[in-house]
Amino acid sequence: MRAVLIAILLVLCVPAWAQTDARSRGGDITKDEYIERARRAAEKRFERMDANHDGVLTAEERKAARGQRKSPRSQ
């Protein structure tokens, strides 16, 4: 009985794994998925750049972020 339940769960999960795997490895993606992924990436970048976490990127914070991006390449 346990084996049957495990088999059923695996069969139900495989399509979800396959879809996630295909999209994370260069598979097809919808416009909405693309935009959502870009939005999440932009939010993460903003949080890293916003040094004092006040929700505003100052010119100084943007300049510091540019400097941090260039530093590893020049070494």
C-alpha positions, 0 to 999 in steps of 0.5 A, a space after each residue: 500500500 505504501 509503495 502504491 502511494 509513493 508511486 502515485 505521488 511521484 507520478 503526480 510530481 514529475 510533470 511539475 519538476 519537468 516544467 520547472 527544470 525546462 524553464 530554468 534551463 533555457 526552455 520556453 517561457 511566457 511573457 508574464 513569467 519573463 516579466 515576473 522574473 525580471 521584476 524579482 531580479 530588479 527588486 533584489 538589485 535595488 535592495 543590494 544598492 539601497 545602502 540605508 534601506 530607506 527605499 530611495 536610491 541616491 546618486 551616491 548609492 548608485 555610484 557606489 554600486 557601479 564601483 562595486 560591480 567594476 572592482 572584481 573585474 579589474 583584479 
